[in-house]
Amino acid sequence: MRKILVTGASGFLGSRLVRRLVERNLPIKLLVRPGSSLAAIDGVPPEACEVVRGDITIENDVFRALAGCDRLLHVAAVYKMWARDRREILDAAVQGTQATLSAARKRGIRRTVVTSSVAAIGVSDRTEPLDETSEWTLHDSETYIVAKRRAEELAMRFHDDGLPVIVVNPTGIYGPGDWKPTPSGESILAYLRWRWPVGFPTSAGGLNVVDVDDVAEGHVLALERGRPGERYILGGENLTFEQIYTLLSELTGLRGPGRPSSRSTAMWMGRALEASARLTGKEPPLTYRLARDFVDRYAWVSSAKAERELGYTHRPARSTLLRSVKWYVQRGYLEPHLLRRLRLDLATG
């Protein structure tokens, strides 16, 4: 049987997808960057997957990795909202998609799933969920958001030129295995580390929360059942930011969310944090564009199409957030004095 190539296999979503494929006894090959740690796939039997080192922005590297494969899961990306040099994010998304799909076309790959993002679906002033047909309006948004949309449009052009491409759009991914962590995981850790005697800072608006293992399963379903040329939202529950931190408070016993900040205040904070990031090089937790585009707005979506056509399902957000918190606690991401504040039953959930 010919293999499935997975790009980005050492990342948060990619590593969980690898485990799901191994559980299904599917033959796989993994493309990871030279020098990348494979800690995220510790415990995966070496005989279950072949590891190839290469760069997704170099077509020859991907072409070589695709030898013996007839399916492709293109997951690799730089999941950072902001970078001092925007090319770090843009090149991985756009040049990486161009090189990877060019190699796939030359190899005659029969099915390709490209991981996009809810960022390529959009955001709304209203609470009605968006779907795959919604108009995208974030043309001048933060680098990661623009990059994911450009990469998705490029993937669809490859489909129009004859490569069978299916696009999936995960929402805000949380859960176990976010070792780096991603911006989503950083928001969980920031909450767990909050020590001020006031509620955790939040803002009006909301997003869709989904478990990483549900998204991984959605990728497998898209590979098996997805219609080429279509995009599928892989989401979970639509929650306000206040509801997310209220859930975290109920799960951990920590202080709940504070009074939501206004969009103007959040934009001012975003500018200040960006200015600091330009000096330190460290990714800011908020930027001007993110505040402008997402505060008091809703990245709420419907996964009805994926549920109907792929058989996709998702677990409750409460379970997902608990799994995420427990993973960080059990792996030592919190100092002992912070752990002592938690009222968390590690045996449940």
N, C-alpha and C positions, 0 to 999 in steps of 0.2 A: 504494500500500500504506500502511495506517495504521501509526503509529509505536509504539515501546515507550518509555515514560517510565522513566528511572532516577533515583531520588532518592539523595542522598549520593554523587553522581558524582565529587566532588573528593576523596573519602577514599581510604584504602588499598584496601579491597576494591572500592569503587565504581569507582575509576579503572581497576583491572585488568579489571573486568567490562565497562566501556566499550570497552576495547581488544579484548576477546574478541568483543563484538557487532559491532564495526567489521570485524574479521577475517572474520566470517561475512556481511558485507554486509547486515546488518539495519538498517532505518531506526530511528534513535533520537533521543530528545529528553532533555536532561539538566536536572534541577532542582537548582540549587545556591544556597546562602545568599547574600544580598547581601554583597558584600565578600570572599567566599571566593576564595582563590587557585586558579587553574586549572593550576598548575604540574604537578600529578600527571597531567594528560592532555596535557602537551606532546608534540608529534609526531603527535597525532591530527588528521587533516585536517579543517579547519573545515567543509568541505562534508559531512563524514560524520555530523555531529551538530548539532543545534540546542540552544543553551544558553539556559535561562530562569532568571532570578533569582527566588527566592521562599523562603518559610519553611514547612517541612512542618507546623508547628503551626497554620498559618492555612489553613483549608479553602479559602477563595477563591483563595489563591495556588496551591494544588495543582489546584483545579478549572480554573483558567486554563491551567496547564501541561499538563493532560491533553487539551486541545483537539487533535483530530486523532490521538489515541492510542486503541488498543484493548487494550493490554497494559501492565502495570505491574510494575516491579521496585523494591520499597520496601526500600532498603538503608540509608538514612540513620539514624544514631544517634550519640550521644556515647559513644565507647568509652573511658571512664574508669571504673575501679573505685570511685573515691572522689572526692568533691568537697566543698568546705566548705559549699556550699549544694546539698543533695541534689536540689533541683528542676532543676538544670542537666541532670542525667542523666535523672530521671524524666519531665520534661516532654517531652524529645525522644523518649523511648521511647513513653510512653503517650499524651500529647496528640498527638504526631506521628503515631502510628498511627491514632488516632481521626479526626483531621482528614484524613489522607491517604486512608483507606479510605472515609470519608464522601463525599469528592469522587469517588473511584472509583465508588462506587455510583451517584451522581447522573449520572456520565458513561456508565454502562452498560459499564464495562470488563469484557472477557470473560475475562481471565485475570490474576491477581495473584499474585506471589511475594513473601512477606514474609520478610526475613532475621531470624531469631531467633538463638539461640546454644546451644551445648552447656550453658551455664549453666542453661537452661530444661529440660534433661534431668536434670541432677543429678550426684551424686557418691556413691561407695560405699566402705565399709570393706573390701570384697573386690575382688579383681582381675578377677572376671568382668565382661565388658563390658556396659554398659547399652544399652538400645535405646529406640525411640520409645514403648514401652508402660511404661517404668519409672516408678515413683512418685517424684514430686518432693518433696524434703524440706528445701529450703533457704529456707523461708519468712522467716527472720530473718537472711538473709545480707547481703552487701555490696550497696550501692545498685544497681550495674549489674546484678547477678544478679537481684535482685527486679524491677527495671524490665523486663528482657528477658522474664521469665516473665509479668508482667502484660500486656505488649504482645502476647505470643503468644496468651494467653487471649482478649484483646480481638479479635485477628485471627480467631480461630476463631468467636467470636460473630458477626462480620460474615459469615462463611461460612454459619453457621446461618440467618442472615437473608437469604441469597440471593446474596451476592457470592462468585464462585468464587475462593477463596483457597487457596494452597498455601504451607506454611511449610517453610523449610529451617533446619537447625540446624548451622552450622559449628562446628568444634572450635577448638583453639588455632592461629590463623592466623599463618604466618610466610612469608617470601619477599621478593622484590624489590618495591620501590615503597612501602615503609612509611616515608614521609618524615617523619612527625610527630615521633617514632614512636609507635605504639600501646604498651600495656603489654607485649605480646609482643615487639615490637622492642626496647623498653627492656631487657628481660631479656637479649637478645643483646648489646646495647651494654654493659651492666653487666659481663657476662662478659669482653668484649674489652678493657675498661678496667681490669680487676682487676689490681692491682700488688703486693698483699701476698704474702709468701713462704709462704703457706699455701694450701690448695685453696680453690676458689670455694665460698662458703657455699650450702648446699642443704638440702633436707629430705626426709624419707621421703614416699612417695606418688608420684603420677604423673599425667600428662595425655596427651591425644591431640594429635599434631602433624600439621598438614596444610598443604599449599602453597596460597598465595593463588590461583594460577592454576587449580588443581584445583577450588577452591571456586567460582571465577568460572564455570568450565565447568559445575559442578554446578547453578548458578543457571539457566544457559541450558537445560540438560536438564530442570530442573524446570518451566520455563516451557513447554517443548515437550511434555513427556511426563507431568508430575506429575498426580496425581489430586487435584482440589479437595477440601479438608477433611482432607488428610493432611499429616503432617510427615515430613521426610526428614533424617536425620543425614548431614552432609557432613564426613567425617573422613579421617584418614590412619592413622598408626601409633600404637599405645598404647605409651608409654615411661615408665619411672620418671624422676623428676627427675635422679637420678644418671646414668641412661643418656643423657639429653639432654646433660648437660655433659661426659660422657665422649666422646660423639660430637664435640662442639665442640672438645674438647681434641685429638682425633685429627685434625680438619680444620685446626686452626690451629697446633698445636705448643705451645699455652699450657697452663698448669697445669690439671689436672683438678679434679673436684669434691672438696670437703672432706668431713669427717665430717658426716652429716646431723644437724640439730638436732631436738630433741624438739618435740612440739606445744606444751608449756607454755612452753618457751623462745621459740618462734616467736610465741606469743600475747603474751608480755611485750614482745618486740621490736616487734610490731605496734602495741601501745598507745603505745610510746615514739615510733615513727615518725609515728603519727597526731597525737600531741601537737605534734610539730615541724611537721607539715603545717598544723595550724590556725594556727600563727604565720606560716608562710611562704606558705601558699596553694598550695604545690607538692604535686602528688599523691604520696603515699608509695608506695614499692615493695611494701609489705606493710602490712596492717591487722590489727587483732585478729580481725575476723570472717573475713577470708580465711585467716588462720592456723588459726583454730578449725575452719573448714569443709573446708579442703583439705590441710593438713599431715597426713601419714600416711593420706591417703585417695586414692582413684583416680577421676579424671574420665575413665575409660576407657569407650569406646563402640564399637558396631558400626555400620558403614555398609552392612550387608548389604541392607537394604531399598532404599536408593538405588542400589546396584549392580544389584540384581535388577530394579527397576522403571524406573529412569532410564538404566541403562547407565553409571553413574558409576564412575570409576576414580581412583586417586591414586598419586602417585610415592612412593618411599621417603623417610623422614624425613631420612636422611643427605643426599640431594640437596637437599631443601628447606632444611635448615640451611646448607648450603654456599652456596646461592643467596642466602640472607639475608645471610650474612657478606660475600660478595663484593660485594653491592650497597652495603653501608655502607662498605666499604673503597674501592671505586671512586668513591664520591661524597663522599669527604672527611670522613666522620663521625669519623675517628680522627686524633689529632695525630701528627705524624711520629715522635716517639719511641715511640709505641705501635705504629705500623705496623712499625717495625724489629724488634719482638719476634715478629712473625708468621712462621710457616713455611707459607705458603699459596700454592698454585699457582693463580693466577688464570686460567690457560688451560684448566683442567679443570672438570668438573662442569656 
